């Protein structure tokens, strides 16, 4: 590593690699620091049984033609191994790894005001210096491990899904397995474990309003024909709220007849993936009545697949646990059939809480459950955790962790006052977890690239968000959140899954098109809201 860098990028996922590729081509001296041992970001760490992406291809890949032209997928929703193969392919085309320092976790950073450079510390004891730092840690970089009493005394094996052994297969067959959590990773592990475990016990806090993945195999011939449509699809991403290729839905559920509504929903259900969530009728997120009709449709479809009435009452209750769409839905393939199996037990921890982990298993209020393997699918300190776990010291003598202790403050979701020359990609108060990752990596990422180009071309060596701009952006994001149903759920979107974390909608609810418009207006006004010198 060299000390005369223009940019240090933290993280080698979609966002970080886009920054490396674009900035390097534009003549910047840039290096990436990556905690994993190969490219892929979250897809280095995600290797638990059943792990696969929940965004369909070709939306879940780069839109650069020299990459997609020669690449083919085997499945509509690729698994972790195929995603790693994709990143190796990207590396072979763009020669990225030569500027990535692997197995290097960033532990701290401080800004040298006199030199106007960041000093970035790593877990290997190194200090790397650069004019700018671009944080591309993703929204799921810090696993959340609840404080289960007795976990350290458990004589079996326990794993968090984000810390699965890289070998992947640890042998689920014939085991007594417990899975705590029914988010995305929990659903995927349950589908794999339930068919081979001697006994599987699922501990559920909130019913997951899971949607059918509608997975299918993809042929190279069909993809070759479809590639004629790729440019138009990628161009459409900046016009869609979540960064997908779908046109905006103008129809409203309450304006349609019951038969018309049912036909629309049947079509979305058959399409699968996030269609029923991100492509639904326009009033689902605004009208109580429309949202309830959508829940009732989901429940009818789901109940038809659950054979056990007691389990059905827990998985698809008569009253919705929260409005439809305010938690990220997990995509499933055989989830409800697996939970209906005789060797699978479902425990509602609201009614039967876990009291402690014992040497032999888990003790609930109803008694002890003996386990060989305990899987913690307990999610992440999402959106902010990957940033605040780094000891980033601001020029005002306050760490980023403390600066955000009462809630996130930044401008456009990319920069905070007191942390000059530090830019955040896919971070808090940007579209982040609401937006397709590769779309944000390129659309928001290109704004950051052009910002750095502008700074260089104008001889600017210091850029910092103003407190006034922060105030305005925090207020704007809060207003956008207040017009939605999102605050009515205890989700990671709201930071509600982490004890003591301020309750705040951490993702920008205005959608990708409005967000990109706000960013463009800022740039056109000479980066309004930033002090530059």
C-alpha positions as CSV (number, residue, x, y, z in Angstrom):
1,X,0.0,0.0,0.0
2,X,1.1,3.5,-0.7
3,X,0.5,6.7,1.2
4,X,-0.1,9.0,-1.8
5,X,-3.6,7.7,-2.6
6,X,-6.4,9.9,-3.8
7,X,-9.1,7.6,-2.6
8,X,-9.5,4.7,-0.2
9,X,-12.6,2.6,-0.8
10,X,-13.8,0.4,2.1
11,X,-15.6,-2.7,0.9
12,X,-15.3,-4.8,-2.3
13,X,-18.9,-5.5,-3.0
14,X,-20.9,-4.1,-5.9
15,X,-20.6,-0.5,-4.7
16,X,-16.9,-0.5,-3.8
17,X,-15.9,-2.3,-7.0
18,X,-17.8,0.2,-9.1
19,X,-16.0,3.1,-7.4
20,X,-12.6,1.3,-8.0
21,X,-13.4,0.7,-11.7
22,X,-14.7,4.2,-12.5
23,X,-12.2,6.2,-10.4
24,X,-9.2,4.2,-11.7
25,X,-10.2,4.8,-15.3
26,X,-10.5,8.5,-14.6
27,X,-7.0,8.7,-13.4
28,X,-7.4,8.6,-9.6
29,X,-5.0,6.6,-7.4
30,X,-7.4,4.4,-5.5
31,X,-7.2,1.2,-3.4
32,X,-9.9,-0.9,-1.8
33,X,-9.7,-2.4,1.7
34,X,-11.7,-5.5,2.1
35,X,-12.2,-7.7,5.2
36,X,-12.9,-10.9,3.1
37,X,-10.4,-12.9,1.1
38,X,-12.1,-12.4,-2.3
39,X,-14.4,-10.0,-4.1
40,X,-18.1,-9.9,-3.5
41,X,-18.8,-8.1,-0.3
42,X,-21.8,-9.8,1.4
43,X,-21.4,-12.7,-1.1
44,X,-18.1,-13.6,0.5
45,X,-19.8,-13.9,3.9
46,X,-23.1,-15.4,2.8
47,X,-22.5,-19.1,2.4
48,X,-25.1,-20.7,4.7
49,X,-27.3,-23.5,3.4
50,X,-29.8,-22.1,0.8
51,X,-28.2,-18.6,0.6
52,X,-29.2,-16.9,-2.6
53,X,-30.1,-13.4,-3.8
54,X,-33.7,-12.1,-3.6
55,X,-33.4,-9.8,-6.7
56,X,-33.9,-11.4,-10.1
57,X,-31.3,-11.2,-12.8
58,X,-30.4,-9.3,-14.9
59,X,-31.2,-6.6,-12.4
60,X,-28.7,-8.2,-10.0
61,X,-25.6,-7.5,-12.0
62,X,-23.7,-4.6,-13.5
63,X,-25.3,-2.8,-16.4
64,X,-22.0,-2.5,-18.2
65,X,-22.4,-4.2,-21.6
66,X,-18.9,-5.5,-21.7
67,X,-19.8,-7.5,-18.6
68,X,-23.3,-8.7,-19.3
69,X,-22.8,-9.5,-23.0
70,X,-20.6,-12.6,-22.2
71,X,-22.1,-13.7,-18.9
72,X,-25.0,-16.2,-18.4
73,X,-26.8,-17.3,-15.3
74,X,-28.2,-20.7,-14.5
75,X,-31.0,-19.5,-12.3
76,X,-33.4,-16.5,-12.1
77,X,-32.3,-16.0,-8.4
78,X,-28.7,-17.2,-8.2
79,X,-27.2,-18.9,-5.2
80,X,-24.1,-17.7,-3.3
81,X,-21.7,-19.9,-5.2
82,X,-22.8,-18.6,-8.6
83,X,-22.6,-15.0,-7.4
84,X,-19.0,-15.6,-6.3
85,X,-18.3,-17.0,-9.8
86,X,-19.8,-13.8,-11.2
87,X,-17.5,-11.6,-9.2
88,X,-14.5,-13.7,-10.3
89,X,-15.7,-13.2,-13.9
90,X,-15.9,-9.4,-13.3
91,X,-12.4,-9.5,-11.9
92,X,-11.1,-11.3,-15.0
93,X,-12.6,-8.6,-17.2
94,X,-11.8,-5.5,-15.2
95,X,-8.6,-6.6,-13.4
96,X,-9.9,-5.3,-10.0
97,X,-8.0,-7.5,-7.5
98,X,-4.6,-5.9,-8.1
99,X,-5.9,-2.8,-6.3
100,X,-7.7,-4.6,-3.5
101,X,-6.1,-5.4,-0.2
102,X,-7.9,-8.5,1.1
103,X,-8.2,-9.9,4.6
104,X,-7.9,-6.3,5.8
105,X,-10.6,-5.0,8.1
106,X,-10.8,-1.2,8.7
107,X,-10.9,-0.5,12.4
108,X,-10.5,3.3,12.6
109,X,-10.0,6.5,10.8
110,X,-9.0,10.1,11.7
111,X,-8.7,13.2,9.5
112,X,-5.4,15.0,9.5
113,X,-6.6,18.6,9.1
114,X,-3.2,20.0,8.3
115,X,-2.5,17.6,5.5
116,X,-6.2,17.3,4.5
117,X,-5.9,13.5,4.4
118,X,-7.5,10.6,6.1
119,X,-5.4,8.2,8.1
120,X,-7.2,4.8,8.0
121,X,-6.2,2.1,10.5
122,X,-6.6,-1.6,9.8
123,X,-6.7,-4.8,12.0
124,X,-3.2,-5.6,10.7
125,X,-1.7,-2.6,12.4
126,X,-1.3,-0.6,9.2
127,X,-2.1,3.0,8.6
128,X,-3.1,4.0,5.1
129,X,-3.5,7.6,4.0
130,X,-5.6,9.2,1.2
131,X,-7.3,12.5,0.4
132,X,-10.8,10.9,0.3
133,X,-12.5,7.9,1.9
134,X,-15.5,6.3,0.3
135,X,-17.3,3.9,2.6
136,X,-19.0,1.0,0.8
137,X,-19.7,-1.3,3.7
138,X,-23.3,-2.1,2.7
139,X,-26.4,-2.2,4.9
140,X,-25.7,-5.7,6.3
141,X,-22.1,-5.5,7.5
142,X,-22.5,-6.0,11.3
143,X,-24.3,-9.2,12.4
144,X,-26.6,-8.8,15.4
145,X,-26.1,-11.4,18.2
146,X,-28.8,-11.1,20.9
147,X,-27.6,-11.5,24.5
148,X,-28.9,-15.0,25.1
149,X,-28.2,-16.1,28.6
150,X,-26.1,-19.3,28.6
151,X,-25.1,-19.3,25.0
152,X,-21.5,-19.7,26.0
153,X,-22.4,-22.9,27.9
154,X,-24.1,-24.6,24.9
155,X,-22.3,-27.9,24.3
156,X,-23.5,-28.2,20.7
157,X,-22.6,-26.0,17.9
158,X,-24.0,-22.5,17.3
159,X,-23.6,-20.2,14.3
160,X,-24.9,-16.9,13.1
161,X,-25.9,-17.1,9.5
162,X,-23.5,-14.2,8.6
163,X,-20.5,-16.1,10.1
164,X,-21.1,-19.5,8.5
165,X,-17.9,-21.6,7.8
166,X,-16.6,-21.0,4.3
167,X,-16.7,-24.7,3.7
168,X,-20.4,-24.2,3.5
169,X,-21.8,-27.7,4.3
170,X,-21.5,-28.5,8.0
171,X,-23.8,-31.5,7.9
172,X,-27.5,-30.9,8.7
173,X,-28.7,-34.4,8.1
174,X,-29.9,-36.3,11.2
175,X,-29.3,-33.3,13.5
176,X,-31.6,-31.7,16.1
177,X,-31.5,-28.1,14.8
178,X,-32.9,-24.9,16.2
179,X,-33.3,-21.8,14.1
180,X,-34.0,-18.5,15.8
181,X,-35.4,-15.9,13.4
182,X,-37.5,-16.0,10.3
183,X,-36.0,-13.2,8.2
184,X,-34.4,-13.9,4.8
185,X,-31.5,-16.1,6.1
186,X,-33.8,-17.9,8.5
187,X,-36.3,-18.8,5.8
188,X,-33.5,-20.1,3.5
189,X,-31.9,-22.2,6.2
190,X,-35.3,-23.6,7.3
191,X,-36.1,-24.7,3.8
192,X,-32.8,-26.7,3.6
193,X,-32.7,-28.0,7.2
194,X,-36.3,-29.1,7.5
195,X,-36.0,-31.8,4.9
196,X,-33.0,-33.5,6.4
197,X,-33.0,-32.7,10.1
198,X,-34.0,-35.3,12.6
199,X,-35.9,-32.5,14.3
200,X,-36.1,-28.8,13.4
201,X,-37.4,-26.3,15.9
202,X,-38.2,-22.8,14.5
203,X,-38.4,-19.9,16.9
204,X,-40.5,-17.1,15.5
205,X,-41.1,-13.6,16.9
206,X,-43.0,-12.0,14.0
207,X,-44.7,-13.8,11.1
208,X,-42.8,-13.3,7.9
209,X,-45.1,-12.3,5.1
210,X,-43.0,-14.3,2.7
211,X,-43.6,-14.2,-1.0
212,X,-43.1,-16.9,-3.6
213,X,-39.7,-16.7,-5.3
214,X,-41.0,-18.5,-8.4
215,X,-37.4,-19.7,-9.0
216,X,-36.7,-21.2,-12.5
217,X,-33.7,-22.4,-14.4
218,X,-32.4,-20.1,-17.2
219,X,-31.0,-21.3,-20.5
220,X,-28.1,-19.6,-22.3
221,X,-30.2,-19.5,-25.4
222,X,-33.1,-17.6,-23.8
223,X,-30.7,-15.2,-22.1
224,X,-29.0,-14.5,-25.5
225,X,-32.4,-13.5,-26.9
226,X,-33.3,-11.5,-23.9
227,X,-30.1,-9.4,-24.0
228,X,-31.6,-7.2,-26.7
229,X,-33.9,-5.8,-24.0
230,X,-31.1,-5.2,-21.4
231,X,-30.2,-1.6,-22.2
232,X,-33.8,-0.5,-21.9
233,X,-34.2,-2.4,-18.7
234,X,-31.1,-0.8,-17.2
235,X,-32.1,2.7,-18.3
236,X,-35.5,2.2,-16.6
237,X,-34.0,1.7,-13.2
238,X,-33.5,5.4,-12.5
239,X,-37.3,5.9,-13.0
240,X,-38.4,3.2,-10.6
241,X,-38.8,3.7,-6.8
242,X,-36.7,0.6,-5.9
243,X,-34.3,0.7,-8.8
244,X,-35.9,-2.1,-10.8
245,X,-37.0,-2.1,-14.5
246,X,-40.7,-1.9,-13.8
247,X,-42.9,1.0,-14.9
248,X,-44.7,2.9,-12.2
249,X,-48.1,1.4,-11.3
250,X,-50.8,4.0,-11.5
251,X,-53.8,1.8,-10.8
252,X,-55.3,1.8,-7.3
253,X,-56.7,-1.2,-5.6
254,X,-59.8,0.6,-4.4
255,X,-60.6,1.8,-7.9
256,X,-60.7,-1.7,-9.3
257,X,-63.5,-4.2,-9.0
258,X,-62.8,-7.2,-6.8
259,X,-62.3,-9.4,-9.9
260,X,-59.9,-6.9,-11.4
261,X,-57.9,-6.6,-8.2
262,X,-57.7,-10.4,-7.9
263,X,-56.5,-10.7,-11.5
264,X,-53.7,-8.1,-10.8
265,X,-52.6,-9.9,-7.7
266,X,-52.7,-13.3,-9.2
267,X,-50.5,-12.0,-12.0
268,X,-48.0,-10.5,-9.5
269,X,-48.0,-13.7,-7.4
270,X,-47.3,-15.8,-10.5
271,X,-44.5,-13.4,-11.5
272,X,-42.9,-14.0,-8.1
273,X,-39.9,-12.3,-6.6
274,X,-40.6,-8.8,-5.2
275,X,-43.4,-8.1,-7.7
276,X,-46.2,-8.3,-5.1
277,X,-44.2,-5.9,-2.9
278,X,-42.4,-3.5,-5.2
279,X,-44.8,-3.5,-8.2
280,X,-48.1,-3.6,-6.4
281,X,-51.1,-1.3,-6.9
282,X,-50.4,2.4,-6.1
283,X,-52.5,2.8,-2.9
284,X,-51.2,-0.3,-1.0
285,X,-48.7,1.9,0.9
286,X,-51.2,4.7,1.6
287,X,-54.6,3.3,2.2
288,X,-55.5,1.2,5.2
289,X,-58.3,-0.5,3.3
290,X,-56.2,-1.3,0.3
291,X,-53.3,-2.6,2.4
292,X,-55.7,-4.9,4.4
293,X,-57.1,-6.3,1.1
294,X,-53.6,-7.1,0.0
295,X,-52.9,-8.9,3.3
296,X,-56.1,-10.9,3.0
297,X,-55.0,-12.0,-0.5
298,X,-51.6,-13.0,0.8
299,X,-53.1,-14.9,3.7
300,X,-55.5,-16.9,1.4
301,X,-52.6,-17.9,-0.8
302,X,-50.5,-18.8,2.1
303,X,-53.1,-20.8,4.1
304,X,-53.6,-23.0,1.2
305,X,-50.1,-24.3,1.6
306,X,-50.1,-25.0,5.4
307,X,-51.6,-28.3,6.5
308,X,-51.4,-27.8,10.3
309,X,-54.1,-25.4,11.6
310,X,-52.0,-24.6,14.7
311,X,-49.1,-23.6,12.6
312,X,-51.3,-21.8,10.2
313,X,-52.5,-19.5,13.1
314,X,-48.9,-18.6,13.9
315,X,-47.7,-18.2,10.3
316,X,-50.7,-16.4,8.8
317,X,-52.8,-14.9,11.6
318,X,-56.3,-13.5,11.0
319,X,-55.0,-10.0,12.0
320,X,-51.9,-8.7,10.2
321,X,-48.8,-8.4,12.4
322,X,-48.1,-5.1,10.5
323,X,-49.1,-3.5,7.2
324,X,-48.0,-5.3,4.1
325,X,-44.7,-4.0,2.7
326,X,-43.2,-2.3,5.7
327,X,-40.8,-5.1,6.4
328,X,-38.6,-6.5,3.6
329,X,-40.4,-9.7,2.6
330,X,-38.4,-12.9,2.4
331,X,-38.7,-14.9,-0.8
332,X,-39.4,-18.5,-0.3
333,X,-39.6,-21.7,-2.4
334,X,-40.8,-24.5,0.0
335,X,-41.0,-22.6,3.3
336,X,-44.6,-23.3,4.2
337,X,-44.5,-26.9,3.1
338,X,-41.3,-27.5,5.1
339,X,-42.9,-25.9,8.2
340,X,-45.9,-28.2,7.8
341,X,-43.7,-31.3,8.1
342,X,-44.1,-33.5,11.1
343,X,-40.4,-33.2,12.1
344,X,-40.6,-29.4,12.3
345,X,-41.9,-27.6,15.4
346,X,-42.9,-23.9,15.3
347,X,-42.7,-21.9,18.5
348,X,-44.1,-18.4,18.8
349,X,-41.6,-16.8,21.2
350,X,-44.2,-14.1,22.2
351,X,-46.3,-16.8,23.8
352,X,-43.5,-19.2,24.7
353,X,-40.3,-17.1,25.2
354,X,-36.8,-18.5,25.2
355,X,-35.6,-18.2,28.8
356,X,-32.0,-19.3,28.4
357,X,-29.7,-21.5,26.3
358,X,-28.7,-24.5,28.3
359,X,-25.7,-26.9,27.7
360,X,-28.1,-29.3,25.9
361,X,-30.3,-26.8,24.0
362,X,-32.8,-24.1,24.6
363,X,-35.1,-23.7,27.6
364,X,-38.4,-22.0,26.9
365,X,-41.3,-21.2,29.3
366,X,-42.7,-24.6,28.2
367,X,-39.6,-26.6,28.9
368,X,-36.2,-27.6,27.4
369,X,-35.6,-28.4,23.8
370,X,-32.5,-30.5,23.1
371,X,-30.4,-29.4,20.2
372,X,-27.2,-30.4,18.4
373,X,-27.0,-27.2,16.3
374,X,-28.4,-23.7,17.0
375,X,-28.6,-21.3,14.1
376,X,-29.0,-17.6,14.9
377,X,-30.7,-16.0,12.0
378,X,-31.0,-12.8,14.0
379,X,-30.1,-10.3,11.3
380,X,-27.9,-7.2,11.4
381,X,-27.4,-3.9,13.0
382,X,-28.4,-2.8,9.6
383,X,-27.6,0.3,7.6
384,X,-25.6,2.2,10.3
385,X,-23.9,-0.7,12.1
386,X,-21.3,-1.3,9.4
387,X,-20.2,2.3,9.7
388,X,-20.4,2.9,13.4
389,X,-18.4,-0.2,14.3
390,X,-15.4,1.6,12.8
391,X,-13.8,4.1,15.2
392,X,-14.1,7.1,12.9
393,X,-13.0,10.3,14.6
394,X,-14.5,13.6,13.4
395,X,-12.8,17.0,13.4
396,X,-15.0,18.1,16.2
397,X,-13.6,15.5,18.5
398,X,-16.7,13.2,18.3
399,X,-16.8,9.8,16.8
400,X,-19.3,9.0,14.1
401,X,-20.9,6.5,16.5
402,X,-21.5,9.3,19.0
403,X,-22.5,11.8,16.4
404,X,-25.3,9.5,15.4
405,X,-26.2,8.4,18.9
406,X,-29.5,10.2,18.9
407,X,-30.2,9.5,15.2
408,X,-28.5,9.7,11.9
409,X,-27.5,13.1,10.6
410,X,-26.1,13.6,7.1
411,X,-26.6,15.4,3.8
412,X,-28.1,13.4,0.9
413,X,-27.2,10.2,2.7
414,X,-23.6,10.6,1.7
415,X,-21.7,12.9,4.1
416,X,-21.9,14.1,7.7
417,X,-20.7,17.4,9.2
418,X,-17.4,17.1,11.0
419,X,-16.2,14.3,8.7
420,X,-14.7,16.1,5.7
421,X,-13.7,14.2,2.6
422,X,-15.6,11.1,3.8
423,X,-18.4,9.9,1.5
424,X,-20.9,7.1,2.1
425,X,-22.3,4.8,-0.5
426,X,-25.6,2.9,0.0
427,X,-25.7,4.3,3.6
428,X,-28.3,5.7,6.0
429,X,-30.8,8.3,4.7
430,X,-30.1,7.2,1.1
431,X,-32.3,4.7,-0.8
432,X,-30.0,1.9,0.6
433,X,-32.1,-1.1,1.7
434,X,-35.1,0.1,-0.3
435,X,-33.1,0.0,-3.6
436,X,-31.7,-2.8,-5.6
437,X,-28.0,-3.0,-4.7
438,X,-26.4,-3.0,-8.1
439,X,-28.7,-0.2,-9.2
440,X,-27.6,2.0,-6.3
441,X,-24.0,1.0,-6.8
442,X,-24.1,2.5,-10.3
443,X,-26.7,5.3,-10.1
444,X,-25.7,6.7,-6.7
445,X,-22.2,5.6,-7.2
446,X,-21.8,7.6,-10.4
447,X,-22.9,10.7,-8.6
448,X,-20.1,10.2,-6.1
449,X,-17.6,9.6,-8.9
450,X,-18.6,12.8,-10.6
451,X,-18.4,14.7,-7.3
452,X,-14.8,13.6,-6.9
453,X,-14.0,14.5,-10.5
454,X,-15.5,18.0,-9.9
455,X,-13.5,18.4,-6.8
456,X,-10.3,17.5,-8.6
457,X,-11.0,19.7,-11.6
458,X,-11.7,22.7,-9.3
459,X,-8.7,22.2,-7.1
460,X,-10.8,21.4,-4.1
461,X,-9.0,19.4,-1.3
462,X,-11.7,19.6,1.3
463,X,-15.5,19.0,1.2
464,X,-17.8,18.9,4.2
465,X,-21.5,18.8,4.7
466,X,-22.9,21.8,6.5
467,X,-25.1,21.5,9.6
468,X,-27.9,23.5,7.9
469,X,-27.9,21.0,5.0
470,X,-28.0,18.1,7.5
471,X,-31.0,19.7,9.3
472,X,-32.8,20.1,6.0
473,X,-32.1,16.6,4.8
474,X,-33.0,14.9,8.1
475,X,-36.3,16.9,8.1
476,X,-37.0,16.0,4.4
477,X,-36.4,12.3,5.1
478,X,-38.6,12.3,8.2
479,X,-41.4,13.9,6.2
480,X,-41.1,11.3,3.5
481,X,-41.2,8.6,6.2
482,X,-44.2,10.1,7.9
483,X,-46.3,9.7,4.8
484,X,-45.8,5.9,4.8
485,X,-46.7,2.8,6.9
486,X,-43.0,2.0,7.6
487,X,-43.0,3.5,11.2
488,X,-45.7,1.1,12.2
489,X,-43.4,-2.0,12.2
490,X,-40.6,-2.9,14.5
491,X,-38.2,-3.6,11.6
492,X,-34.5,-3.1,10.9
493,X,-35.7,-0.4,8.5
494,X,-36.5,1.5,11.7
495,X,-33.5,0.3,13.7
496,X,-36.1,-1.4,16.0
497,X,-34.3,-4.8,16.0
498,X,-31.4,-3.4,18.0
499,X,-31.9,-2.6,21.7
500,X,-31.3,1.0,22.4
501,X,-30.9,2.1,18.8
502,X,-32.8,5.3,18.0
503,X,-36.1,4.7,16.2
504,X,-35.7,6.3,12.8
505,X,-36.5,5.2,9.2
506,X,-32.9,4.6,8.1
507,X,-33.6,4.4,4.4
508,X,-34.9,7.2,2.1
509,X,-38.6,6.6,1.5
510,X,-38.9,9.1,-1.4
511,X,-37.7,6.5,-3.9
512,X,-34.7,6.4,-6.2
513,X,-36.0,8.8,-8.8
514,X,-36.6,11.7,-6.3
515,X,-33.3,10.9,-4.6
516,X,-31.3,11.1,-7.8
517,X,-33.1,14.3,-8.6
518,X,-32.1,15.8,-5.3
519,X,-28.5,14.7,-5.9
520,X,-28.5,16.2,-9.4
521,X,-29.8,19.5,-8.1
522,X,-27.1,19.6,-5.5
523,X,-24.4,19.1,-8.1
524,X,-25.9,21.6,-10.5
525,X,-25.8,24.2,-7.8
526,X,-22.0,23.7,-7.2
527,X,-22.6,21.0,-4.5
528,X,-25.0,23.1,-2.5
529,X,-25.0,22.0,1.2
530,X,-21.3,21.4,1.2
531,X,-18.5,23.7,2.2
532,X,-15.6,23.3,-0.3
533,X,-12.1,24.8,-0.2
